[in-house]
Amino acid sequence: MPKKNSKKTEIDITHVSELLSEIINDRSVPKNIRAAAEESKGVLNSEGDIEVRISSAIGFLDDIINDPNMPMYTRTQIWNIVSVLEQMKGET
């Protein structure tokens, strides 16, 4: 059975991937945080059930959200990304 809003979901994943790329390419962000963003992006763009992909990506980001070395603007970006992912999860 096809998922509802699958086109919108794919557009949202593309948008989230772009946001994660900004973090990945920001050299002022600590390496472990960029690595978690890269893991999240990889999971989102992989094959498989969309809900599992979204939950996995949220998990990677949740693991680093309280890192004391994270710049505040990056923390805000990650909160926004998690918020979008949570909304997508509710729509699937």
HTML snippet that shows the backbone in 3Dmol.js (N, CA, C, O; Angstrom):
<script src="https://3Dmol.org/build/3Dmol-min.js"></script>
<div id="view" style="width:600px;height:400px;position:relative"></div>
<script>
const pdb = `
ATOM      1  N   MET A   1       0.842  -1.168   0.000  1.00  0.00           N
ATOM      2  CA  MET A   1       0.000   0.000   0.000  1.00  0.00           C
ATOM      3  C   MET A   1       0.897   1.244   0.000  1.00  0.00           C
ATOM      4  O   MET A   1       1.776   1.369   0.853  1.00  0.00           O
ATOM      5  N   PRO A   2       0.680   2.176  -0.962  1.00  0.00           N
ATOM      6  CA  PRO A   2       1.527   3.359  -1.011  1.00  0.00           C
ATOM      7  C   PRO A   2       1.277   4.291   0.173  1.00  0.00           C
ATOM      8  O   PRO A   2       0.162   4.397   0.684  1.00  0.00           O
ATOM      9  N   LYS A   3       2.328   4.948   0.581  1.00  0.00           N
ATOM     10  CA  LYS A   3       2.224   5.892   1.694  1.00  0.00           C
ATOM     11  C   LYS A   3       1.567   7.176   1.206  1.00  0.00           C
ATOM     12  O   LYS A   3       1.804   7.610   0.078  1.00  0.00           O
ATOM     13  N   LYS A   4       0.746   7.780   2.049  1.00  0.00           N
ATOM     14  CA  LYS A   4       0.170   9.058   1.704  1.00  0.00           C
ATOM     15  C   LYS A   4       1.247  10.127   1.788  1.00  0.00           C
ATOM     16  O   LYS A   4       2.175  10.025   2.591  1.00  0.00           O
ATOM     17  N   ASN A   5       1.119  11.150   0.957  1.00  0.00           N
ATOM     18  CA  ASN A   5       2.051  12.273   0.928  1.00  0.00           C
ATOM     19  C   ASN A   5       3.490  11.854   0.632  1.00  0.00           C
ATOM     20  O   ASN A   5       4.419  12.513   1.098  1.00  0.00           O
ATOM     21  N   SER A   6       3.702  10.773  -0.132  1.00  0.00           N
ATOM     22  CA  SER A   6       5.063  10.313  -0.374  1.00  0.00           C
ATOM     23  C   SER A   6       5.874  11.346  -1.153  1.00  0.00           C
ATOM     24  O   SER A   6       7.075  11.483  -0.918  1.00  0.00           O
ATOM     25  N   LYS A   7       5.243  12.074  -2.073  1.00  0.00           N
ATOM     26  CA  LYS A   7       5.939  13.115  -2.831  1.00  0.00           C
ATOM     27  C   LYS A   7       6.380  14.236  -1.881  1.00  0.00           C
ATOM     28  O   LYS A   7       7.520  14.695  -1.942  1.00  0.00           O
ATOM     29  N   LYS A   8       5.475  14.666  -1.011  1.00  0.00           N
ATOM     30  CA  LYS A   8       5.794  15.711  -0.035  1.00  0.00           C
ATOM     31  C   LYS A   8       6.888  15.233   0.910  1.00  0.00           C
ATOM     32  O   LYS A   8       7.791  15.998   1.248  1.00  0.00           O
ATOM     33  N   THR A   9       6.818  14.001   1.330  1.00  0.00           N
ATOM     34  CA  THR A   9       7.825  13.455   2.232  1.00  0.00           C
ATOM     35  C   THR A   9       9.202  13.481   1.580  1.00  0.00           C
ATOM     36  O   THR A   9      10.186  13.847   2.222  1.00  0.00           O
ATOM     37  N   GLU A  10       9.276  13.095   0.315  1.00  0.00           N
ATOM     38  CA  GLU A  10      10.566  13.106  -0.385  1.00  0.00           C
ATOM     39  C   GLU A  10      11.101  14.523  -0.542  1.00  0.00           C
ATOM     40  O   GLU A  10      12.308  14.744  -0.446  1.00  0.00           O
ATOM     41  N   ILE A  11      10.209  15.486  -0.784  1.00  0.00           N
ATOM     42  CA  ILE A  11      10.627  16.892  -0.860  1.00  0.00           C
ATOM     43  C   ILE A  11      11.163  17.343   0.495  1.00  0.00           C
ATOM     44  O   ILE A  11      12.187  18.021   0.567  1.00  0.00           O
ATOM     45  N   ASP A  12      10.464  16.962   1.573  1.00  0.00           N
ATOM     46  CA  ASP A  12      10.907  17.317   2.922  1.00  0.00           C
ATOM     47  C   ASP A  12      12.258  16.683   3.241  1.00  0.00           C
ATOM     48  O   ASP A  12      13.104  17.318   3.869  1.00  0.00           O
ATOM     49  N   ILE A  13      12.466  15.449   2.819  1.00  0.00           N
ATOM     50  CA  ILE A  13      13.750  14.781   3.062  1.00  0.00           C
ATOM     51  C   ILE A  13      14.867  15.511   2.322  1.00  0.00           C
ATOM     52  O   ILE A  13      15.966  15.671   2.852  1.00  0.00           O
ATOM     53  N   THR A  14      14.587  15.950   1.109  1.00  0.00           N
ATOM     54  CA  THR A  14      15.579  16.713   0.351  1.00  0.00           C
ATOM     55  C   THR A  14      15.925  18.002   1.095  1.00  0.00           C
ATOM     56  O   THR A  14      17.094  18.375   1.187  1.00  0.00           O
ATOM     57  N   HIS A  15      14.908  18.678   1.623  1.00  0.00           N
ATOM     58  CA  HIS A  15      15.130  19.923   2.368  1.00  0.00           C
ATOM     59  C   HIS A  15      15.961  19.659   3.624  1.00  0.00           C
ATOM     60  O   HIS A  15      16.909  20.392   3.904  1.00  0.00           O
ATOM     61  N   VAL A  16      15.614  18.628   4.373  1.00  0.00           N
ATOM     62  CA  VAL A  16      16.350  18.289   5.591  1.00  0.00           C
ATOM     63  C   VAL A  16      17.792  17.916   5.235  1.00  0.00           C
ATOM     64  O   VAL A  16      18.721  18.279   5.957  1.00  0.00           O
ATOM     65  N   SER A  17      17.982  17.198   4.136  1.00  0.00           N
ATOM     66  CA  SER A  17      19.332  16.825   3.701  1.00  0.00           C
ATOM     67  C   SER A  17      20.172  18.065   3.409  1.00  0.00           C
ATOM     68  O   SER A  17      21.362  18.104   3.723  1.00  0.00           O
ATOM     69  N   GLU A  18      19.550  19.077   2.807  1.00  0.00           N
ATOM     70  CA  GLU A  18      20.264  20.329   2.541  1.00  0.00           C
ATOM     71  C   GLU A  18      20.650  21.028   3.843  1.00  0.00           C
ATOM     72  O   GLU A  18      21.752  21.561   3.966  1.00  0.00           O
ATOM     73  N   LEU A  19      19.739  21.021   4.807  1.00  0.00           N
ATOM     74  CA  LEU A  19      20.039  21.630   6.105  1.00  0.00           C
ATOM     75  C   LEU A  19      21.176  20.890   6.803  1.00  0.00           C
ATOM     76  O   LEU A  19      22.058  21.510   7.398  1.00  0.00           O
ATOM     77  N   LEU A  20      21.150  19.559   6.727  1.00  0.00           N
ATOM     78  CA  LEU A  20      22.225  18.763   7.329  1.00  0.00           C
ATOM     79  C   LEU A  20      23.548  19.020   6.621  1.00  0.00           C
ATOM     80  O   LEU A  20      24.598  19.033   7.263  1.00  0.00           O
ATOM     81  N   SER A  21      23.512  19.226   5.304  1.00  0.00           N
ATOM     82  CA  SER A  21      24.738  19.524   4.547  1.00  0.00           C
ATOM     83  C   SER A  21      25.373  20.815   5.018  1.00  0.00           C
ATOM     84  O   SER A  21      26.599  20.926   5.047  1.00  0.00           O
ATOM     85  N   GLU A  22      24.557  21.796   5.388  1.00  0.00           N
ATOM     86  CA  GLU A  22      25.099  23.051   5.910  1.00  0.00           C
ATOM     87  C   GLU A  22      25.930  22.789   7.164  1.00  0.00           C
ATOM     88  O   GLU A  22      27.007  23.360   7.335  1.00  0.00           O
ATOM     89  N   ILE A  23      25.422  21.922   8.036  1.00  0.00           N
ATOM     90  CA  ILE A  23      26.155  21.587   9.262  1.00  0.00           C
ATOM     91  C   ILE A  23      27.414  20.795   8.919  1.00  0.00           C
ATOM     92  O   ILE A  23      28.489  21.066   9.453  1.00  0.00           O
ATOM     93  N   ILE A  24      27.275  19.819   8.028  1.00  0.00           N
ATOM     94  CA  ILE A  24      28.407  18.964   7.643  1.00  0.00           C
ATOM     95  C   ILE A  24      29.552  19.795   7.056  1.00  0.00           C
ATOM     96  O   ILE A  24      30.723  19.507   7.305  1.00  0.00           O
ATOM     97  N   ASN A  25      29.213  20.816   6.284  1.00  0.00           N
ATOM     98  CA  ASN A  25      30.231  21.626   5.602  1.00  0.00           C
ATOM     99  C   ASN A  25      30.724  22.815   6.412  1.00  0.00           C
ATOM    100  O   ASN A  25      31.586  23.558   5.944  1.00  0.00           O
ATOM    101  N   ASP A  26      30.202  23.010   7.611  1.00  0.00           N
ATOM    102  CA  ASP A  26      30.610  24.119   8.468  1.00  0.00           C
ATOM    103  C   ASP A  26      31.808  23.681   9.305  1.00  0.00           C
ATOM    104  O   ASP A  26      31.658  22.897  10.242  1.00  0.00           O
ATOM    105  N   ARG A  27      32.979  24.178   8.978  1.00  0.00           N
ATOM    106  CA  ARG A  27      34.216  23.754   9.656  1.00  0.00           C
ATOM    107  C   ARG A  27      34.334  24.285  11.076  1.00  0.00           C
ATOM    108  O   ARG A  27      35.232  23.877  11.813  1.00  0.00           O
ATOM    109  N   SER A  28      33.430  25.202  11.478  1.00  0.00           N
ATOM    110  CA  SER A  28      33.468  25.678  12.863  1.00  0.00           C
ATOM    111  C   SER A  28      32.710  24.740  13.805  1.00  0.00           C
ATOM    112  O   SER A  28      32.742  24.910  15.024  1.00  0.00           O
ATOM    113  N   VAL A  29      32.028  23.748  13.223  1.00  0.00           N
ATOM    114  CA  VAL A  29      31.281  22.763  14.012  1.00  0.00           C
ATOM    115  C   VAL A  29      32.218  21.599  14.339  1.00  0.00           C
ATOM    116  O   VAL A  29      32.918  21.106  13.454  1.00  0.00           O
ATOM    117  N   PRO A  30      32.241  21.155  15.598  1.00  0.00           N
ATOM    118  CA  PRO A  30      33.116  20.026  15.971  1.00  0.00           C
ATOM    119  C   PRO A  30      32.868  18.780  15.107  1.00  0.00           C
ATOM    120  O   PRO A  30      31.758  18.527  14.639  1.00  0.00           O
ATOM    121  N   LYS A  31      33.932  18.031  14.921  1.00  0.00           N
ATOM    122  CA  LYS A  31      33.923  16.870  14.029  1.00  0.00           C
ATOM    123  C   LYS A  31      32.867  15.830  14.411  1.00  0.00           C
ATOM    124  O   LYS A  31      32.225  15.257  13.531  1.00  0.00           O
ATOM    125  N   ASN A  32      32.679  15.581  15.710  1.00  0.00           N
ATOM    126  CA  ASN A  32      31.710  14.555  16.116  1.00  0.00           C
ATOM    127  C   ASN A  32      30.277  14.982  15.769  1.00  0.00           C
ATOM    128  O   ASN A  32      29.434  14.137  15.466  1.00  0.00           O
ATOM    129  N   ILE A  33      30.007  16.263  15.812  1.00  0.00           N
ATOM    130  CA  ILE A  33      28.675  16.769  15.482  1.00  0.00           C
ATOM    131  C   ILE A  33      28.453  16.695  13.977  1.00  0.00           C
ATOM    132  O   ILE A  33      27.372  16.324  13.520  1.00  0.00           O
ATOM    133  N   ARG A  34      29.480  17.048  13.209  1.00  0.00           N
ATOM    134  CA  ARG A  34      29.378  16.906  11.746  1.00  0.00           C
ATOM    135  C   ARG A  34      29.195  15.447  11.351  1.00  0.00           C
ATOM    136  O   ARG A  34      28.455  15.140  10.417  1.00  0.00           O
ATOM    137  N   ALA A  35      29.873  14.543  12.067  1.00  0.00           N
ATOM    138  CA  ALA A  35      29.746  13.113  11.774  1.00  0.00           C
ATOM    139  C   ALA A  35      28.321  12.627  12.043  1.00  0.00           C
ATOM    140  O   ALA A  35      27.779  11.846  11.261  1.00  0.00           O
ATOM    141  N   ALA A  36      27.712  13.080  13.134  1.00  0.00           N
ATOM    142  CA  ALA A  36      26.336  12.691  13.445  1.00  0.00           C
ATOM    143  C   ALA A  36      25.372  13.239  12.393  1.00  0.00           C
ATOM    144  O   ALA A  36      24.420  12.562  12.008  1.00  0.00           O
ATOM    145  N   ALA A  37      25.618  14.450  11.937  1.00  0.00           N
ATOM    146  CA  ALA A  37      24.783  15.036  10.880  1.00  0.00           C
ATOM    147  C   ALA A  37      24.927  14.226   9.590  1.00  0.00           C
ATOM    148  O   ALA A  37      23.951  14.002   8.874  1.00  0.00           O
ATOM    149  N   GLU A  38      26.142  13.796   9.308  1.00  0.00           N
ATOM    150  CA  GLU A  38      26.383  12.989   8.110  1.00  0.00           C
ATOM    151  C   GLU A  38      25.687  11.624   8.215  1.00  0.00           C
ATOM    152  O   GLU A  38      25.116  11.138   7.238  1.00  0.00           O
ATOM    153  N   GLU A  39      25.738  11.010   9.404  1.00  0.00           N
ATOM    154  CA  GLU A  39      25.030   9.744   9.626  1.00  0.00           C
ATOM    155  C   GLU A  39      23.531   9.924   9.420  1.00  0.00           C
ATOM    156  O   GLU A  39      22.885   9.098   8.776  1.00  0.00           O
ATOM    157  N   SER A  40      22.981  10.999   9.964  1.00  0.00           N
ATOM    158  CA  SER A  40      21.547  11.274   9.812  1.00  0.00           C
ATOM    159  C   SER A  40      21.175  11.440   8.352  1.00  0.00           C
ATOM    160  O   SER A  40      20.178  10.890   7.884  1.00  0.00           O
ATOM    161  N   LYS A  41      21.984  12.202   7.641  1.00  0.00           N
ATOM    162  CA  LYS A  41      21.728  12.427   6.217  1.00  0.00           C
ATOM    163  C   LYS A  41      21.793  11.114   5.437  1.00  0.00           C
ATOM    164  O   LYS A  41      20.960  10.858   4.567  1.00  0.00           O
ATOM    165  N   GLY A  42      22.787  10.288   5.754  1.00  0.00           N
ATOM    166  CA  GLY A  42      22.928   9.001   5.074  1.00  0.00           C
ATOM    167  C   GLY A  42      21.732   8.094   5.310  1.00  0.00           C
ATOM    168  O   GLY A  42      21.249   7.443   4.384  1.00  0.00           O
ATOM    169  N   VAL A  43      21.258   8.051   6.538  1.00  0.00           N
ATOM    170  CA  VAL A  43      20.104   7.219   6.875  1.00  0.00           C
ATOM    171  C   VAL A  43      18.853   7.730   6.162  1.00  0.00           C
ATOM    172  O   VAL A  43      18.079   6.941   5.619  1.00  0.00           O
ATOM    173  N   LEU A  44      18.658   9.038   6.164  1.00  0.00           N
ATOM    174  CA  LEU A  44      17.471   9.609   5.510  1.00  0.00           C
ATOM    175  C   LEU A  44      17.438   9.307   4.022  1.00  0.00           C
ATOM    176  O   LEU A  44      16.370   9.082   3.453  1.00  0.00           O
ATOM    177  N   ASN A  45      18.601   9.302   3.391  1.00  0.00           N
ATOM    178  CA  ASN A  45      18.673   9.100   1.946  1.00  0.00           C
ATOM    179  C   ASN A  45      18.835   7.637   1.549  1.00  0.00           C
ATOM    180  O   ASN A  45      18.992   7.332   0.367  1.00  0.00           O
ATOM    181  N   SER A  46      18.798   6.739   2.513  1.00  0.00           N
ATOM    182  CA  SER A  46      18.926   5.313   2.211  1.00  0.00           C
ATOM    183  C   SER A  46      17.564   4.736   1.809  1.00  0.00           C
ATOM    184  O   SER A  46      16.551   5.436   1.810  1.00  0.00           O
ATOM    185  N   GLU A  47      17.567   3.481   1.477  1.00  0.00           N
ATOM    186  CA  GLU A  47      16.327   2.787   1.132  1.00  0.00           C
ATOM    187  C   GLU A  47      15.714   2.209   2.399  1.00  0.00           C
ATOM    188  O   GLU A  47      16.404   2.003   3.397  1.00  0.00           O
ATOM    189  N   GLY A  48      14.436   1.953   2.351  1.00  0.00           N
ATOM    190  CA  GLY A  48      13.771   1.334   3.486  1.00  0.00           C
ATOM    191  C   GLY A  48      12.553   2.110   3.913  1.00  0.00           C
ATOM    192  O   GLY A  48      12.180   3.109   3.297  1.00  0.00           O
ATOM    193  N   ASP A  49      11.940   1.637   4.977  1.00  0.00           N
ATOM    194  CA  ASP A  49      10.734   2.250   5.502  1.00  0.00           C
ATOM    195  C   ASP A  49      11.016   3.674   5.961  1.00  0.00           C
ATOM    196  O   ASP A  49      11.970   3.916   6.702  1.00  0.00           O
ATOM    197  N   ILE A  50      10.192   4.611   5.525  1.00  0.00           N
ATOM    198  CA  ILE A  50      10.410   6.023   5.810  1.00  0.00           C
ATOM    199  C   ILE A  50      10.369   6.314   7.308  1.00  0.00           C
ATOM    200  O   ILE A  50      11.159   7.119   7.801  1.00  0.00           O
ATOM    201  N   GLU A  51       9.463   5.671   8.033  1.00  0.00           N
ATOM    202  CA  GLU A  51       9.375   5.920   9.473  1.00  0.00           C
ATOM    203  C   GLU A  51      10.633   5.468  10.198  1.00  0.00           C
ATOM    204  O   GLU A  51      11.084   6.132  11.132  1.00  0.00           O
ATOM    205  N   VAL A  52      11.199   4.353   9.778  1.00  0.00           N
ATOM    206  CA  VAL A  52      12.439   3.851  10.386  1.00  0.00           C
ATOM    207  C   VAL A  52      13.587   4.800  10.067  1.00  0.00           C
ATOM    208  O   VAL A  52      14.407   5.099  10.935  1.00  0.00           O
ATOM    209  N   ARG A  53      13.651   5.277   8.822  1.00  0.00           N
ATOM    210  CA  ARG A  53      14.708   6.211   8.421  1.00  0.00           C
ATOM    211  C   ARG A  53      14.622   7.505   9.230  1.00  0.00           C
ATOM    212  O   ARG A  53      15.638   8.018   9.700  1.00  0.00           O
ATOM    213  N   ILE A  54      13.407   8.028   9.389  1.00  0.00           N
ATOM    214  CA  ILE A  54      13.226   9.270  10.138  1.00  0.00           C
ATOM    215  C   ILE A  54      13.592   9.061  11.609  1.00  0.00           C
ATOM    216  O   ILE A  54      14.290   9.887  12.197  1.00  0.00           O
ATOM    217  N   SER A  55      13.125   7.964  12.203  1.00  0.00           N
ATOM    218  CA  SER A  55      13.426   7.680  13.616  1.00  0.00           C
ATOM    219  C   SER A  55      14.927   7.519  13.842  1.00  0.00           C
ATOM    220  O   SER A  55      15.461   7.992  14.846  1.00  0.00           O
ATOM    221  N   SER A  56      15.601   6.859  12.919  1.00  0.00           N
ATOM    222  CA  SER A  56      17.055   6.672  13.043  1.00  0.00           C
ATOM    223  C   SER A  56      17.780   8.011  12.968  1.00  0.00           C
ATOM    224  O   SER A  56      18.701   8.273  13.741  1.00  0.00           O
ATOM    225  N   ALA A  57      17.356   8.855  12.030  1.00  0.00           N
ATOM    226  CA  ALA A  57      17.985  10.169  11.891  1.00  0.00           C
ATOM    227  C   ALA A  57      17.779  10.998  13.157  1.00  0.00           C
ATOM    228  O   ALA A  57      18.710  11.653  13.625  1.00  0.00           O
ATOM    229  N   ILE A  58      16.582  10.973  13.705  1.00  0.00           N
ATOM    230  CA  ILE A  58      16.299  11.692  14.950  1.00  0.00           C
ATOM    231  C   ILE A  58      17.184  11.153  16.076  1.00  0.00           C
ATOM    232  O   ILE A  58      17.694  11.920  16.892  1.00  0.00           O
ATOM    233  N   GLY A  59      17.360   9.843  16.114  1.00  0.00           N
ATOM    234  CA  GLY A  59      18.199   9.227  17.140  1.00  0.00           C
ATOM    235  C   GLY A  59      19.634   9.726  17.093  1.00  0.00           C
ATOM    236  O   GLY A  59      20.218  10.044  18.128  1.00  0.00           O
ATOM    237  N   PHE A  60      20.209   9.797  15.882  1.00  0.00           N
ATOM    238  CA  PHE A  60      21.586  10.299  15.745  1.00  0.00           C
ATOM    239  C   PHE A  60      21.686  11.746  16.234  1.00  0.00           C
ATOM    240  O   PHE A  60      22.644  12.115  16.914  1.00  0.00           O
ATOM    241  N   LEU A  61      20.693  12.555  15.880  1.00  0.00           N
ATOM    242  CA  LEU A  61      20.723  13.965  16.274  1.00  0.00           C
ATOM    243  C   LEU A  61      20.472  14.137  17.768  1.00  0.00           C
ATOM    244  O   LEU A  61      21.070  15.006  18.402  1.00  0.00           O
ATOM    245  N   ASP A  62      19.596  13.318  18.330  1.00  0.00           N
ATOM    246  CA  ASP A  62      19.335  13.378  19.778  1.00  0.00           C
ATOM    247  C   ASP A  62      20.586  13.042  20.588  1.00  0.00           C
ATOM    248  O   ASP A  62      20.804  13.588  21.670  1.00  0.00           O
ATOM    249  N   ASP A  63      21.401  12.139  20.052  1.00  0.00           N
ATOM    250  CA  ASP A  63      22.616  11.733  20.764  1.00  0.00           C
ATOM    251  C   ASP A  63      23.600  12.886  20.952  1.00  0.00           C
ATOM    252  O   ASP A  63      24.384  12.881  21.902  1.00  0.00           O
ATOM    253  N   ILE A  64      23.567  13.875  20.055  1.00  0.00           N
ATOM    254  CA  ILE A  64      24.561  14.950  20.128  1.00  0.00           C
ATOM    255  C   ILE A  64      23.983  16.294  20.537  1.00  0.00           C
ATOM    256  O   ILE A  64      24.728  17.257  20.716  1.00  0.00           O
ATOM    257  N   ILE A  65      22.686  16.373  20.687  1.00  0.00           N
ATOM    258  CA  ILE A  65      22.042  17.676  20.907  1.00  0.00           C
ATOM    259  C   ILE A  65      22.541  18.383  22.167  1.00  0.00           C
ATOM    260  O   ILE A  65      22.540  19.613  22.216  1.00  0.00           O
ATOM    261  N   ASN A  66      22.958  17.647  23.166  1.00  0.00           N
ATOM    262  CA  ASN A  66      23.420  18.264  24.418  1.00  0.00           C
ATOM    263  C   ASN A  66      24.931  18.354  24.533  1.00  0.00           C
ATOM    264  O   ASN A  66      25.461  18.567  25.623  1.00  0.00           O
ATOM    265  N   ASP A  67      25.628  18.194  23.416  1.00  0.00           N
ATOM    266  CA  ASP A  67      27.084  18.294  23.420  1.00  0.00           C
ATOM    267  C   ASP A  67      27.491  19.719  23.826  1.00  0.00           C
ATOM    268  O   ASP A  67      27.083  20.683  23.178  1.00  0.00           O
ATOM    269  N   PRO A  68      28.285  19.858  24.885  1.00  0.00           N
ATOM    270  CA  PRO A  68      28.647  21.199  25.357  1.00  0.00           C
ATOM    271  C   PRO A  68      29.527  21.982  24.378  1.00  0.00           C
ATOM    272  O   PRO A  68      29.630  23.205  24.484  1.00  0.00           O
ATOM    273  N   ASN A  69      30.156  21.297  23.437  1.00  0.00           N
ATOM    274  CA  ASN A  69      31.025  21.971  22.464  1.00  0.00           C
ATOM    275  C   ASN A  69      30.280  22.471  21.237  1.00  0.00           C
ATOM    276  O   ASN A  69      30.874  23.088  20.353  1.00  0.00           O
ATOM    277  N   MET A  70      28.986  22.206  21.182  1.00  0.00           N
ATOM    278  CA  MET A  70      28.219  22.592  20.010  1.00  0.00           C
ATOM    279  C   MET A  70      27.941  24.097  20.019  1.00  0.00           C
ATOM    280  O   MET A  70      27.476  24.635  21.024  1.00  0.00           O
ATOM    281  N   PRO A  71      28.224  24.777  18.903  1.00  0.00           N
ATOM    282  CA  PRO A  71      27.866  26.197  18.824  1.00  0.00           C
ATOM    283  C   PRO A  71      26.347  26.361  18.936  1.00  0.00           C
ATOM    284  O   PRO A  71      25.589  25.515  18.461  1.00  0.00           O
ATOM    285  N   MET A  72      25.916  27.444  19.561  1.00  0.00           N
ATOM    286  CA  MET A  72      24.490  27.648  19.803  1.00  0.00           C
ATOM    287  C   MET A  72      23.690  27.686  18.490  1.00  0.00           C
ATOM    288  O   MET A  72      22.590  27.135  18.430  1.00  0.00           O
ATOM    289  N   TYR A  73      24.222  28.323  17.446  1.00  0.00           N
ATOM    290  CA  TYR A  73      23.486  28.377  16.184  1.00  0.00           C
ATOM    291  C   TYR A  73      23.319  26.990  15.575  1.00  0.00           C
ATOM    292  O   TYR A  73      22.312  26.721  14.920  1.00  0.00           O
ATOM    293  N   THR A  74      24.290  26.112  15.783  1.00  0.00           N
ATOM    294  CA  THR A  74      24.180  24.744  15.279  1.00  0.00           C
ATOM    295  C   THR A  74      23.130  23.980  16.075  1.00  0.00           C
ATOM    296  O   THR A  74      22.362  23.200  15.513  1.00  0.00           O
ATOM    297  N   ARG A  75      23.099  24.205  17.379  1.00  0.00           N
ATOM    298  CA  ARG A  75      22.087  23.562  18.219  1.00  0.00           C
ATOM    299  C   ARG A  75      20.687  23.971  17.741  1.00  0.00           C
ATOM    300  O   ARG A  75      19.782  23.140  17.672  1.00  0.00           O
ATOM    301  N   THR A  76      20.520  25.250  17.414  1.00  0.00           N
ATOM    302  CA  THR A  76      19.236  25.737  16.913  1.00  0.00           C
ATOM    303  C   THR A  76      18.891  25.087  15.578  1.00  0.00           C
ATOM    304  O   THR A  76      17.741  24.715  15.344  1.00  0.00           O
ATOM    305  N   GLN A  77      19.884  24.949  14.704  1.00  0.00           N
ATOM    306  CA  GLN A  77      19.656  24.277  13.418  1.00  0.00           C
ATOM    307  C   GLN A  77      19.190  22.838  13.644  1.00  0.00           C
ATOM    308  O   GLN A  77      18.255  22.375  12.991  1.00  0.00           O
ATOM    309  N   ILE A  78      19.838  22.141  14.562  1.00  0.00           N
ATOM    310  CA  ILE A  78      19.494  20.746  14.819  1.00  0.00           C
ATOM    311  C   ILE A  78      18.097  20.643  15.427  1.00  0.00           C
ATOM    312  O   ILE A  78      17.331  19.750  15.063  1.00  0.00           O
ATOM    313  N   TRP A  79      17.756  21.545  16.351  1.00  0.00           N
ATOM    314  CA  TRP A  79      16.401  21.542  16.903  1.00  0.00           C
ATOM    315  C   TRP A  79      15.374  21.713  15.794  1.00  0.00           C
ATOM    316  O   TRP A  79      14.345  21.038  15.777  1.00  0.00           O
ATOM    317  N   ASN A  80      15.666  22.625  14.866  1.00  0.00           N
ATOM    318  CA  ASN A  80      14.740  22.846  13.747  1.00  0.00           C
ATOM    319  C   ASN A  80      14.624  21.606  12.864  1.00  0.00           C
ATOM    320  O   ASN A  80      13.528  21.254  12.427  1.00  0.00           O
ATOM    321  N   ILE A  81      15.734  20.952  12.605  1.00  0.00           N
ATOM    322  CA  ILE A  81      15.730  19.739  11.779  1.00  0.00           C
ATOM    323  C   ILE A  81      14.930  18.643  12.474  1.00  0.00           C
ATOM    324  O   ILE A  81      14.107  17.981  11.842  1.00  0.00           O
ATOM    325  N   VAL A  82      15.164  18.447  13.768  1.00  0.00           N
ATOM    326  CA  VAL A  82      14.428  17.422  14.521  1.00  0.00           C
ATOM    327  C   VAL A  82      12.937  17.737  14.505  1.00  0.00           C
ATOM    328  O   VAL A  82      12.112  16.830  14.389  1.00  0.00           O
ATOM    329  N   SER A  83      12.590  19.002  14.619  1.00  0.00           N
ATOM    330  CA  SER A  83      11.190  19.411  14.589  1.00  0.00           C
ATOM    331  C   SER A  83      10.540  19.043  13.253  1.00  0.00           C
ATOM    332  O   SER A  83       9.424  18.524  13.225  1.00  0.00           O
ATOM    333  N   VAL A  84      11.235  19.311  12.157  1.00  0.00           N
ATOM    334  CA  VAL A  84      10.723  18.950  10.822  1.00  0.00           C
ATOM    335  C   VAL A  84      10.580  17.437  10.705  1.00  0.00           C
ATOM    336  O   VAL A  84       9.579  16.944  10.184  1.00  0.00           O
ATOM    337  N   LEU A  85      11.577  16.701  11.189  1.00  0.00           N
ATOM    338  CA  LEU A  85      11.522  15.243  11.120  1.00  0.00           C
ATOM    339  C   LEU A  85      10.370  14.687  11.952  1.00  0.00           C
ATOM    340  O   LEU A  85       9.682  13.763  11.520  1.00  0.00           O
ATOM    341  N   GLU A  86      10.160  15.240  13.134  1.00  0.00           N
ATOM    342  CA  GLU A  86       9.043  14.794  13.977  1.00  0.00           C
ATOM    343  C   GLU A  86       7.707  15.051  13.284  1.00  0.00           C
ATOM    344  O   GLU A  86       6.795  14.227  13.351  1.00  0.00           O
ATOM    345  N   GLN A  87       7.602  16.191  12.625  1.00  0.00           N
ATOM    346  CA  GLN A  87       6.372  16.514  11.900  1.00  0.00           C
ATOM    347  C   GLN A  87       6.179  15.537  10.746  1.00  0.00           C
ATOM    348  O   GLN A  87       5.063  15.077  10.508  1.00  0.00           O
ATOM    349  N   MET A  88       7.244  15.218  10.032  1.00  0.00           N
ATOM    350  CA  MET A  88       7.169  14.262   8.924  1.00  0.00           C
ATOM    351  C   MET A  88       6.739  12.892   9.444  1.00  0.00           C
ATOM    352  O   MET A  88       5.941  12.198   8.814  1.00  0.00           O
ATOM    353  N   LYS A  89       7.278  12.516  10.596  1.00  0.00           N
ATOM    354  CA  LYS A  89       6.960  11.222  11.197  1.00  0.00           C
ATOM    355  C   LYS A  89       5.464  11.128  11.505  1.00  0.00           C
ATOM    356  O   LYS A  89       4.854  10.072  11.332  1.00  0.00           O
ATOM    357  N   GLY A  90       4.884  12.229  11.957  1.00  0.00           N
ATOM    358  CA  GLY A  90       3.465  12.269  12.257  1.00  0.00           C
ATOM    359  C   GLY A  90       2.594  12.213  11.013  1.00  0.00           C
ATOM    360  O   GLY A  90       1.428  11.828  11.092  1.00  0.00           O
ATOM    361  N   GLU A  91       3.143  12.591   9.872  1.00  0.00           N
ATOM    362  CA  GLU A  91       2.388  12.618   8.623  1.00  0.00           C
ATOM    363  C   GLU A  91       2.424  11.286   7.879  1.00  0.00           C
ATOM    364  O   GLU A  91       1.598  11.047   6.999  1.00  0.00           O
ATOM    365  N   THR A  92       3.375  10.415   8.227  1.00  0.00           N
ATOM    366  CA  THR A  92       3.496   9.153   7.477  1.00  0.00           C
ATOM    367  C   THR A  92       2.592   8.091   8.035  1.00  0.00           C
ATOM    368  O   THR A  92       2.567   6.971   7.525  1.00  0.00           O
TER     369      THR A  92
END
`;
const viewer = $3Dmol.createViewer("view");
viewer.addModel(pdb, "pdb");
viewer.setStyle({}, {cartoon: {color: "spectrum"}});
viewer.zoomTo();
viewer.render();
</script>
